[in-house]
Amino acid sequence: TVVGLSLEEYGFDSLPFDGILGLAFPAMGIEDTIPIFDNLWSHGAFSEPVFAFYLNTNKPEGSVVMFGGVDHRYYKGELNWIPVSQTSHWQISMNNISMNGTV
């Protein structure tokens, strides 16, 4: 019987990675580890190799991470797909960016 349990939580700030969700490319993995997304995809966990984020500050709904596709309830209009410029990093090439008609 466990009567009491005391845990000390260590932060991630001293570890050699940037992120803990497992969405990096395999080339960026620590010591040849397979990121969780790639592992799930290779085992047929979802039909498309796609993940998406819906970021929302409203509560209680909160934000959503989607694996295997996108949920069309979370956006209006069309999605634009842009290829990464390196297959080892989440990096895209662009000439400019604008928002609401302002560059």
N, CA, C and O atoms as a Tinker XYZ file with bonds, in Angstrom:
   412  protein
     1  N      0.835000   -1.179000    0.000000    73     2
     2  CA     0.000000    0.000000    0.000000    64     1     3
     3  C      0.878000    1.240000    0.000000    63     2     4     5
     4  O      1.789000    1.369000    0.818000    81     3
     5  N      0.601000    2.138000   -0.912000    73     3     6
     6  CA     1.327000    3.398000   -0.972000    64     5     7
     7  C      0.552000    4.417000   -0.155000    63     6     8     9
     8  O     -0.608000    4.708000   -0.444000    81     7
     9  N      1.198000    4.952000    0.860000    73     7    10
    10  CA     0.545000    5.925000    1.730000    64     9    11
    11  C      0.794000    7.337000    1.245000    63    10    12    13
    12  O     -0.117000    8.164000    1.240000    81    11
    13  N      2.018000    7.619000    0.838000    73    11    14
    14  CA     2.365000    8.955000    0.369000    64    13    15
    15  C      3.382000    8.859000   -0.746000    63    14    16    17
    16  O      4.168000    7.913000   -0.800000    81    15
    17  N      3.368000    9.816000   -1.618000    73    15    18
    18  CA     4.293000    9.825000   -2.734000    64    17    19
    19  C      4.734000   11.255000   -2.962000    63    18    20    21
    20  O      3.908000   12.162000   -3.065000    81    19
    21  N      6.023000   11.452000   -3.038000    73    19    22
    22  CA     6.573000   12.780000   -3.267000    64    21    23
    23  C      7.400000   12.737000   -4.535000    63    22    24    25
    24  O      8.317000   11.925000   -4.655000    81    23
    25  N      7.085000   13.600000   -5.475000    73    23    26
    26  CA     7.810000   13.667000   -6.737000    64    25    27
    27  C      8.417000   15.041000   -6.903000    63    26    28    29
    28  O      7.822000   16.049000   -6.524000    81    27
    29  N      9.605000   15.069000   -7.474000    73    27    30
    30  CA    10.230000   16.339000   -7.808000    64    29    31
    31  C     10.259000   16.436000   -9.320000    63    30    32    33
    32  O     10.774000   15.544000   -9.995000    81    31
    33  N      9.711000   17.507000   -9.849000    73    31    34
    34  CA     9.646000   17.680000  -11.293000    64    33    35
    35  C     10.801000   18.550000  -11.753000    63    34    36    37
    36  O     11.023000   19.642000  -11.230000    81    35
    37  N     11.526000   18.053000  -12.732000    73    35    38
    38  CA    12.642000   18.805000  -13.291000    64    37    39
    39  C     12.185000   19.480000  -14.578000    63    38    40    41
    40  O     11.431000   18.895000  -15.356000    81    39
    41  N     12.632000   20.688000  -14.798000    73    39    42
    42  CA    12.271000   21.423000  -16.001000    64    41    43
    43  C     12.974000   20.881000  -17.229000    63    42    44    45
    44  O     13.917000   20.097000  -17.129000    81    43
    45  N     12.505000   21.308000  -18.380000    73    43    46
    46  CA    13.076000   20.878000  -19.645000    64    45    47
    47  C     14.122000   21.854000  -20.173000    63    46    48    49
    48  O     14.701000   21.619000  -21.234000    81    47
    49  N     14.372000   22.945000  -19.452000    73    47    50
    50  CA    15.237000   23.997000  -19.983000    64    49    51
    51  C     16.682000   23.570000  -20.181000    63    50    52    53
    52  O     17.378000   24.185000  -20.989000    81    51
    53  N     17.162000   22.562000  -19.495000    73    51    54
    54  CA    18.560000   22.155000  -19.648000    64    53    55
    55  C     18.725000   20.988000  -20.617000    63    54    56    57
    56  O     19.851000   20.549000  -20.853000    81    55
    57  N     17.650000   20.480000  -21.175000    73    55    58
    58  CA    17.730000   19.347000  -22.086000    64    57    59
    59  C     18.017000   19.823000  -23.508000    63    58    60    61
    60  O     17.644000   20.936000  -23.877000    81    59
    61  N     18.688000   18.970000  -24.317000    73    59    62
    62  CA    19.149000   19.396000  -25.647000    64    61    63
    63  C     18.097000   19.297000  -26.744000    63    62    64    65
    64  O     18.400000   18.801000  -27.829000    81    63
    65  N     16.873000   19.752000  -26.498000    73    63    66
    66  CA    15.881000   19.778000  -27.558000    64    65    67
    67  C     14.956000   20.970000  -27.383000    63    66    68    69
    68  O     14.876000   21.575000  -26.314000    81    67
    69  N     14.258000   21.288000  -28.474000    73    67    70
    70  CA    13.351000   22.425000  -28.477000    64    69    71
    71  C     11.953000   21.898000  -28.776000    63    70    72    73
    72  O     11.553000   21.814000  -29.937000    81    71
    73  N     11.232000   21.555000  -27.759000    73    71    74
    74  CA     9.903000   20.996000  -27.926000    64    73    75
    75  C      9.827000   19.606000  -27.330000    63    74    76    77
    76  O     10.822000   18.882000  -27.281000    81    75
    77  N      8.644000   19.240000  -26.879000    73    75    78
    78  CA     8.496000   17.925000  -26.274000    64    77    79
    79  C      7.356000   17.128000  -26.880000    63    78    80    81
    80  O      7.089000   16.013000  -26.429000    81    79
    81  N      6.677000   17.657000  -27.882000    73    79    82
    82  CA     5.507000   16.998000  -28.432000    64    81    83
    83  C      5.857000   15.889000  -29.416000    63    82    84    85
    84  O      5.047000   14.985000  -29.616000    81    83
    85  N      7.021000   15.925000  -30.031000    73    83    86
    86  CA     7.409000   14.876000  -30.964000    64    85    87
    87  C      6.998000   15.140000  -32.395000    63    86    88    89
    88  O      6.668000   14.203000  -33.122000    81    87
    89  N      7.009000   16.405000  -32.820000    73    87    90
    90  CA     6.617000   16.752000  -34.177000    64    89    91
    91  C      7.794000   17.176000  -35.045000    63    90    92    93
    92  O      7.591000   17.707000  -36.137000    81    91
    93  N      8.999000   16.955000  -34.589000    73    91    94
    94  CA    10.184000   17.283000  -35.382000    64    93    95
    95  C     10.386000   16.224000  -36.463000    63    94    96    97
    96  O      9.816000   15.135000  -36.400000    81    95
    97  N     11.196000   16.562000  -37.443000    73    95    98
    98  CA    11.576000   15.579000  -38.446000    64    97    99
    99  C     12.502000   14.550000  -37.805000    63    98   100   101
   100  O     13.229000   14.880000  -36.868000    81    99
   101  N     12.490000   13.307000  -38.292000    73    99   102
   102  CA    13.347000   12.272000  -37.703000    64   101   103
   103  C     14.824000   12.652000  -37.654000    63   102   104   105
   104  O     15.532000   12.245000  -36.733000    81   103
   105  N     15.300000   13.428000  -38.631000    73   103   106
   106  CA    16.708000   13.837000  -38.647000    64   105   107
   107  C     17.075000   14.681000  -37.438000    63   106   108   109
   108  O     18.248000   14.762000  -37.072000    81   107
   109  N     16.089000   15.311000  -36.814000    73   107   110
   110  CA    16.350000   16.152000  -35.654000    64   109   111
   111  C     16.192000   15.395000  -34.340000    63   110   112   113
   112  O     16.400000   15.966000  -33.270000    81   111
   113  N     15.831000   14.131000  -34.409000    73   111   114
   114  CA    15.611000   13.339000  -33.204000    64   113   115
   115  C     16.889000   13.137000  -32.412000    63   114   116   117
   116  O     17.988000   13.170000  -32.967000    81   115
   117  N     16.740000   12.931000  -31.124000    73   115   118
   118  CA    17.878000   12.695000  -30.244000    64   117   119
   119  C     18.300000   11.241000  -30.361000    63   118   120   121
   120  O     17.489000   10.333000  -30.178000    81   119
   121  N     19.564000   11.028000  -30.665000    73   119   122
   122  CA    20.152000    9.689000  -30.745000    64   121   123
   123  C     19.312000    8.737000  -31.588000    63   122   124   125
   124  O     19.003000    7.627000  -31.154000    81   123
   125  N     18.945000    9.164000  -32.783000    73   123   126
   126  CA    18.211000    8.341000  -33.743000    64   125   127
   127  C     16.856000    7.848000  -33.244000    63   126   128   129
   128  O     16.384000    6.797000  -33.678000    81   127
   129  N     16.236000    8.584000  -32.349000    73   127   130
   130  CA    14.895000    8.212000  -31.908000    64   129   131
   131  C     13.885000    8.591000  -32.983000    63   130   132   133
   132  O     14.114000    9.525000  -33.751000    81   131
   133  N     12.793000    7.886000  -33.039000    73   131   134
   134  CA    11.737000    8.179000  -34.001000    64   133   135
   135  C     10.693000    9.049000  -33.305000    63   134   136   137
   136  O     10.117000    8.636000  -32.298000    81   135
   137  N     10.444000   10.247000  -33.829000    73   135   138
   138  CA     9.434000   11.112000  -33.214000    64   137   139
   139  C      8.071000   10.420000  -33.168000    63   138   140   141
   140  O      7.765000    9.591000  -34.025000    81   139
   141  N      7.270000   10.755000  -32.186000    73   139   142
   142  CA     5.983000   10.092000  -31.969000    64   141   143
   143  C      5.072000   10.181000  -33.186000    63   142   144   145
   144  O      4.380000    9.214000  -33.504000    81   143
   145  N      5.057000   11.326000  -33.876000    73   143   146
   146  CA     4.196000   11.459000  -35.051000    64   145   147
   147  C      4.600000   10.461000  -36.130000    63   146   148   149
   148  O      3.741000    9.794000  -36.706000    81   147
   149  N      5.898000   10.351000  -36.411000    73   147   150
   150  CA     6.382000    9.412000  -37.429000    64   149   151
   151  C      6.121000    7.966000  -37.013000    63   150   152   153
   152  O      5.799000    7.121000  -37.848000    81   151
   153  N      6.259000    7.694000  -35.739000    73   151   154
   154  CA     6.005000    6.348000  -35.238000    64   153   155
   155  C      4.530000    5.978000  -35.406000    63   154   156   157
   156  O      4.212000    4.877000  -35.854000    81   155
   157  N      3.637000    6.892000  -35.048000    73   155   158
   158  CA     2.204000    6.646000  -35.217000    64   157   159
   159  C      1.845000    6.458000  -36.691000    63   158   160   161
   160  O      1.064000    5.568000  -37.030000    81   159
   161  N      2.410000    7.290000  -37.568000    73   159   162
   162  CA     2.139000    7.207000  -39.003000    64   161   163
   163  C      2.620000    5.871000  -39.560000    63   162   164   165
   164  O      1.908000    5.232000  -40.334000    81   163
   165  N      3.814000    5.446000  -39.176000    73   163   166
   166  CA     4.357000    4.190000  -39.702000    64   165   167
   167  C      3.573000    2.967000  -39.215000    63   166   168   169
   168  O      3.630000    1.910000  -39.842000    81   167
   169  N      2.853000    3.101000  -38.118000    73   167   170
   170  CA     2.035000    2.004000  -37.605000    64   169   171
   171  C      0.562000    2.126000  -38.011000    63   170   172   173
   172  O     -0.288000    1.405000  -37.488000    81   171
   173  N      0.260000    3.039000  -38.946000    73   171   174
   174  CA    -1.094000    3.151000  -39.484000    64   173   175
   175  C     -2.120000    3.769000  -38.554000    63   174   176   177
   176  O     -3.310000    3.473000  -38.659000    81   175
   177  N     -1.670000    4.628000  -37.641000    73   175   178
   178  CA    -2.597000    5.230000  -36.679000    64   177   179
   179  C     -3.542000    6.242000  -37.318000    63   178   180   181
   180  O     -4.611000    6.510000  -36.770000    81   179
   181  N     -3.168000    6.813000  -38.476000    73   179   182
   182  CA    -4.043000    7.746000  -39.167000    64   181   183
   183  C     -3.817000    7.636000  -40.666000    63   182   184   185
   184  O     -2.801000    7.102000  -41.110000    81   183
   185  N     -4.780000    8.151000  -41.454000    73   183   186
   186  CA    -4.775000    7.941000  -42.901000    64   185   187
   187  C     -3.930000    8.939000  -43.682000    63   186   188   189
   188  O     -3.528000    8.650000  -44.809000    81   187
   189  N     -3.654000   10.096000  -43.115000    73   187   190
   190  CA    -2.842000   11.110000  -43.796000    64   189   191
   191  C     -1.709000   11.560000  -42.879000    63   190   192   193
   192  O     -1.917000   11.692000  -41.673000    81   191
   193  N     -0.509000   11.800000  -43.426000    73   191   194
   194  CA     0.597000   12.283000  -42.589000    64   193   195
   195  C      0.499000   13.789000  -42.358000    63   194   196   197
   196  O      1.363000   14.553000  -42.789000    81   195
   197  N     -0.560000   14.200000  -41.677000    73   195   198
   198  CA    -0.868000   15.615000  -41.479000    64   197   199
   199  C     -1.167000   15.857000  -40.006000    63   198   200   201
   200  O     -1.821000   15.046000  -39.350000    81   199
   201  N     -0.678000   16.983000  -39.497000    73   199   202
   202  CA    -1.124000   17.430000  -38.181000    64   201   203
   203  C     -1.437000   18.907000  -38.269000    63   202   204   205
   204  O     -0.893000   19.617000  -39.115000    81   203
   205  N     -2.312000   19.366000  -37.399000    73   203   206
   206  CA    -2.752000   20.756000  -37.437000    64   205   207
   207  C     -2.996000   21.250000  -36.020000    63   206   208   209
   208  O     -3.230000   20.467000  -35.100000    81   207
   209  N     -2.936000   22.559000  -35.868000    73   207   210
   210  CA    -3.179000   23.198000  -34.577000    64   209   211
   211  C     -4.322000   24.193000  -34.709000    63   210   212   213
   212  O     -4.428000   24.898000  -35.713000    81   211
   213  N     -5.159000   24.245000  -33.711000    73   211   214
   214  CA    -6.140000   25.317000  -33.565000    64   213   215
   215  C     -5.820000   25.970000  -32.232000    63   214   216   217
   216  O     -5.995000   25.355000  -31.179000    81   215
   217  N     -5.354000   27.207000  -32.270000    73   215   218
   218  CA    -4.948000   27.908000  -31.057000    64   217   219
   219  C     -6.049000   28.860000  -30.637000    63   218   220   221
   220  O     -6.455000   29.731000  -31.407000    81   219
   221  N     -6.532000   28.695000  -29.418000    73   219   222
   222  CA    -7.674000   29.447000  -28.928000    64   221   223
   223  C     -7.426000   29.825000  -27.473000    63   222   224   225
   224  O     -7.106000   28.967000  -26.649000    81   223
   225  N     -7.572000   31.100000  -27.160000    73   223   226
   226  CA    -7.372000   31.537000  -25.778000    64   225   227
   227  C     -8.657000   31.494000  -24.963000    63   226   228   229
   228  O     -8.627000   31.705000  -23.750000    81   227
   229  N     -9.787000   31.224000  -25.616000    73   227   230
   230  CA   -11.066000   31.155000  -24.900000    64   229   231
   231  C    -11.166000   29.864000  -24.100000    63   230   232   233
   232  O    -10.747000   28.800000  -24.554000    81   231
   233  N    -11.717000   29.975000  -22.929000    73   231   234
   234  CA   -11.934000   28.791000  -22.108000    64   233   235
   235  C    -13.437000   28.606000  -21.968000    63   234   236   237
   236  O    -14.143000   29.615000  -21.977000    81   235
   237  N    -13.969000   27.440000  -21.844000    73   235   238
   238  CA   -13.281000   26.179000  -21.591000    64   237   239
   239  C    -12.885000   25.429000  -22.851000    63   238   240   241
   240  O    -12.287000   24.358000  -22.749000    81   239
   241  N    -13.197000   25.955000  -24.056000    73   239   242
   242  CA   -12.905000   25.225000  -25.282000    64   241   243
   243  C    -11.416000   24.943000  -25.440000    63   242   244   245
   244  O    -11.025000   23.806000  -25.705000    81   243
   245  N    -10.592000   25.958000  -25.281000    73   243   246
   246  CA    -9.153000   25.785000  -25.395000    64   245   247
   247  C     -8.684000   25.509000  -26.806000    63   246   248   249
   248  O     -9.433000   25.687000  -27.767000    81   247
   249  N     -7.449000   25.077000  -26.926000    73   247   250
   250  CA    -6.815000   24.792000  -28.205000    64   249   251
   251  C     -6.918000   23.308000  -28.535000    63   250   252   253
   252  O     -7.272000   22.490000  -27.685000    81   251
   253  N     -6.600000   22.973000  -29.798000    73   251   254
   254  CA    -6.720000   21.594000  -30.269000    64   253   255
   255  C     -5.492000   21.246000  -31.102000    63   254   256   257
   256  O     -5.016000   22.069000  -31.884000    81   255
   257  N     -4.980000   20.032000  -30.938000    73   255   258
   258  CA    -3.966000   19.466000  -31.827000    64   257   259
   259  C     -4.644000   18.318000  -32.557000    63   258   260   261
   260  O     -5.232000   17.437000  -31.929000    81   259
   261  N     -4.564000   18.327000  -33.894000    73   259   262
   262  CA    -5.224000   17.300000  -34.706000    64   261   263
   263  C     -4.180000   16.463000  -35.423000    63   262   264   265
   264  O     -3.223000   17.007000  -35.975000    81   263
   265  N     -4.348000   15.156000  -35.423000    73   263   266
   266  CA    -3.444000   14.243000  -36.116000    64   265   267
   267  C     -4.209000   13.502000  -37.204000    63   266   268   269
   268  O     -5.334000   13.052000  -36.981000    81   267
   269  N     -3.599000   13.373000  -38.385000    73   267   270
   270  CA    -4.209000   12.618000  -39.469000    64   269   271
   271  C     -5.114000   13.423000  -40.371000    63   270   272   273
   272  O     -5.766000   12.850000  -41.244000    81   271
   273  N     -5.178000   14.726000  -40.195000    73   271   274
   274  CA    -6.019000   15.578000  -41.020000    64   273   275
   275  C     -6.378000   16.849000  -40.281000    63   274   276   277
   276  O     -5.830000   17.147000  -39.220000    81   275
   277  N     -7.304000   17.592000  -40.858000    73   275   278
   278  CA    -7.760000   18.829000  -40.233000    64   277   279
   279  C     -9.267000   18.756000  -40.038000    63   278   280   281
   280  O     -9.974000   18.125000  -40.825000    81   279
   281  N     -9.744000   19.392000  -39.005000    73   279   282
   282  CA   -11.172000   19.456000  -38.720000    64   281   283
   283  C    -11.690000   20.773000  -39.280000    63   282   284   285
   284  O    -11.314000   21.847000  -38.810000    81   283
   285  N    -12.546000   20.685000  -40.280000    73   283   286
   286  CA   -13.021000   21.872000  -40.992000    64   285   287
   287  C    -13.881000   22.797000  -40.136000    63   286   288   289
   288  O    -14.192000   23.908000  -40.564000    81   287
   289  N    -14.264000   22.375000  -38.962000    73   287   290
   290  CA   -15.021000   23.256000  -38.060000    64   289   291
   291  C    -14.140000   24.356000  -37.477000    63   290   292   293
   292  O    -14.658000   25.333000  -36.936000    81   291
   293  N    -12.822000   24.214000  -37.576000    73   291   294
   294  CA   -11.913000   25.151000  -36.920000    64   293   295
   295  C    -11.359000   26.238000  -37.843000    63   294   296   297
   296  O    -10.503000   27.014000  -37.418000    81   295
   297  N    -11.818000   26.314000  -39.082000    73   295   298
   298  CA   -11.349000   27.389000  -39.957000    64   297   299
   299  C    -12.389000   27.692000  -41.026000    63   298   300   301
   300  O    -13.285000   26.892000  -41.292000    81   299
   301  N    -12.245000   28.874000  -41.633000    73   299   302
   302  CA   -13.103000   29.287000  -42.734000    64   301   303
   303  C    -12.227000   29.465000  -43.963000    63   302   304   305
   304  O    -11.057000   29.830000  -43.844000    81   303
   305  N    -12.781000   29.212000  -45.140000    73   303   306
   306  CA   -12.036000   29.408000  -46.372000    64   305   307
   307  C    -11.228000   28.186000  -46.756000    63   306   308   309
   308  O    -11.520000   27.067000  -46.334000    81   307
   309  N    -10.195000   28.422000  -47.571000    73   307   310
   310  CA    -9.349000   27.338000  -48.061000    64   309   311
   311  C     -8.021000   27.322000  -47.330000    63   310   312   313
   312  O     -7.521000   28.362000  -46.901000    81   311
   313  N     -7.456000   26.135000  -47.195000    73   311   314
   314  CA    -6.106000   26.010000  -46.656000    64   313   315
   315  C     -5.112000   26.097000  -47.798000    63   314   316   317
   316  O     -5.355000   25.556000  -48.877000    81   315
   317  N     -4.015000   26.760000  -47.576000    73   315   318
   318  CA    -2.931000   26.822000  -48.547000    64   317   319
   319  C     -1.781000   25.975000  -48.030000    63   318   320   321
   320  O     -1.293000   26.185000  -46.919000    81   319
   321  N     -1.355000   25.022000  -48.837000    73   319   322
   322  CA    -0.260000   24.135000  -48.451000    64   321   323
   323  C      1.034000   24.664000  -49.041000    63   322   324   325
   324  O      1.098000   24.955000  -50.236000    81   323
   325  N      2.049000   24.790000  -48.229000    73   323   326
   326  CA     3.347000   25.306000  -48.656000    64   325   327
   327  C      4.398000   24.253000  -48.336000    63   326   328   329
   328  O      4.485000   23.808000  -47.191000    81   327
   329  N      5.203000   23.839000  -49.321000    73   327   330
   330  CA     6.222000   22.828000  -49.036000    64   329   331
   331  C      7.349000   23.394000  -48.166000    63   330   332   333
   332  O      7.682000   24.576000  -48.258000    81   331
   333  N      7.917000   22.552000  -47.339000    73   331   334
   334  CA     9.064000   22.979000  -46.542000    64   333   335
   335  C     10.265000   23.120000  -47.463000    63   334   336   337
   336  O     10.375000   22.400000  -48.456000    81   335
   337  N     11.171000   24.047000  -47.139000    73   335   338
   338  CA    12.346000   24.263000  -47.979000    64   337   339
   339  C     13.477000   23.300000  -47.645000    63   338   340   341
   340  O     14.400000   23.131000  -48.442000    81   339
   341  N     13.420000   22.671000  -46.484000    73   339   342
   342  CA    14.362000   21.618000  -46.106000    64   341   343
   343  C     13.550000   20.481000  -45.508000    63   342   344   345
   344  O     12.632000   20.724000  -44.723000    81   343
   345  N     13.868000   19.258000  -45.861000    73   343   346
   346  CA    13.100000   18.136000  -45.318000    64   345   347
   347  C     13.603000   17.701000  -43.947000    63   346   348   349
   348  O     13.289000   16.605000  -43.484000    81   347
   349  N     14.372000   18.551000  -43.309000    73   347   350
   350  CA    14.843000   18.237000  -41.960000    64   349   351
   351  C     14.369000   19.260000  -40.930000    63   350   352   353
   352  O     14.566000   19.070000  -39.729000    81   351
   353  N     13.741000   20.354000  -41.399000    73   351   354
   354  CA    13.277000   21.406000  -40.488000    64   353   355
   355  C     11.924000   21.934000  -40.956000    63   354   356   357
   356  O     11.596000   21.866000  -42.141000    81   355
   357  N     11.147000   22.457000  -40.018000    73   355   358
   358  CA     9.895000   23.117000  -40.375000    64   357   359
   359  C     10.227000   24.540000  -40.808000    63   358   360   361
   360  O     10.086000   25.490000  -40.038000    81   359
   361  N     10.669000   24.668000  -42.053000    73   359   362
   362  CA    11.128000   25.945000  -42.592000    64   361   363
   363  C     10.538000   26.121000  -43.978000    63   362   364   365
   364  O     10.558000   25.195000  -44.789000    81   363
   365  N     10.012000   27.311000  -44.250000    73   363   366
   366  CA     9.480000   27.612000  -45.574000    64   365   367
   367  C     10.197000   28.832000  -46.136000    63   366   368   369
   368  O     10.742000   29.646000  -45.390000    81   367
   369  N     10.190000   28.947000  -47.458000    73   367   370
   370  CA    10.767000   30.116000  -48.126000    64   369   371
   371  C      9.636000   31.051000  -48.521000    63   370   372   373
   372  O      8.578000   30.608000  -48.968000    81   371
   373  N      9.868000   32.354000  -48.352000    73   371   374
   374  CA     8.867000   33.335000  -48.768000    64   373   375
   375  C      9.552000   34.654000  -49.095000    63   374   376   377
   376  O     10.633000   34.959000  -48.591000    81   375
   377  N      8.899000   35.422000  -49.946000    73   375   378
   378  CA     9.414000   36.738000  -50.321000    64   377   379
   379  C      8.873000   37.832000  -49.419000    63   378   380   381
   380  O      9.583000   38.793000  -49.120000    81   379
   381  N      7.621000   37.703000  -48.980000    73   379   382
   382  CA     7.023000   38.661000  -48.054000    64   381   383
   383  C      5.833000   38.009000  -47.368000    63   382   384   385
   384  O      5.428000   36.896000  -47.706000    81   383
   385  N      5.295000   38.714000  -46.414000    73   383   386
   386  CA     4.117000   38.236000  -45.696000    64   385   387
   387  C      3.214000   39.436000  -45.445000    63   386   388   389
   388  O      3.700000   40.535000  -45.176000    81   387
   389  N      1.903000   39.232000  -45.532000    73   387   390
   390  CA     0.978000   40.338000  -45.296000    64   389   391
   391  C     -0.186000   39.869000  -44.432000    63   390   392   393
   392  O     -0.516000   38.685000  -44.370000    81   391
   393  N     -0.790000   40.847000  -43.772000    73   391   394
   394  CA    -1.972000   40.569000  -42.957000    64   393   395
   395  C     -2.949000   41.709000  -43.152000    63   394   396   397
   396  O     -2.598000   42.877000  -42.983000    81   395
   397  N     -4.176000   41.367000  -43.506000    73   395   398
   398  CA    -5.208000   42.366000  -43.773000    64   397   399
   399  C     -4.752000   43.395000  -44.801000    63   398   400   401
   400  O     -5.040000   44.584000  -44.662000    81   399
   401  N     -4.044000   42.941000  -45.830000    73   399   402
   402  CA    -3.598000   43.814000  -46.899000    64   401   403
   403  C     -2.353000   44.622000  -46.611000    63   402   404   405
   404  O     -1.920000   45.390000  -47.469000    81   403
   405  N     -1.759000   44.482000  -45.437000    73   403   406
   406  CA    -0.550000   45.218000  -45.078000    64   405   407
   407  C      0.647000   44.281000  -45.104000    63   406   408   409
   408  O      0.631000   43.213000  -44.490000    81   407
   409  N      1.697000   44.699000  -45.831000    73   407   410
   410  CA     2.913000   43.885000  -45.923000    64   409   411
   411  C      3.772000   44.141000  -44.718000    63   410   412
   412  O      4.848000   43.557000  -44.592000    81   411
